[in-house]
C-alpha cells in the first residue's frame, strides 16, 4: 500500500473528524511508520480491518481538504510569510550597508515581531 504523505498533514487538520480507530490507524501508519500487521496487533483487529480503516480515513481526510482547503491555505500562508521574511532580510542588509537608519531598523524589528506572531498563529 503506497503512502500519500499529504495524509499525515491532513491528519493534523481533520483528524478529530475520524473515529478513534481510524485516527489511531493513520497515526500508527503515517506518524509511527508501523506495518499493517503491527497496527493490527496494537488495535486488536485484523490486518484487513486496519487497511480498511486507513483507506476510509484517507478518503475522509482528502474529501475534507477538497472542500475546506485548510492545509492548502496553511501552506500558502507559510510560503508568503517566508517571502516577507526574506524581503525584510534584504532591506535589513541594505540598511546596515547603506542607510544605517534607526527608523528603518525599528520598522524591521516591528515587522519581524509581527511575522513571529503570525507564525505562531499558523502553527
Order of alpha helices (4+ residues) and beta strands (2+ residues): alpha-alpha-alpha-alpha-alpha-alpha
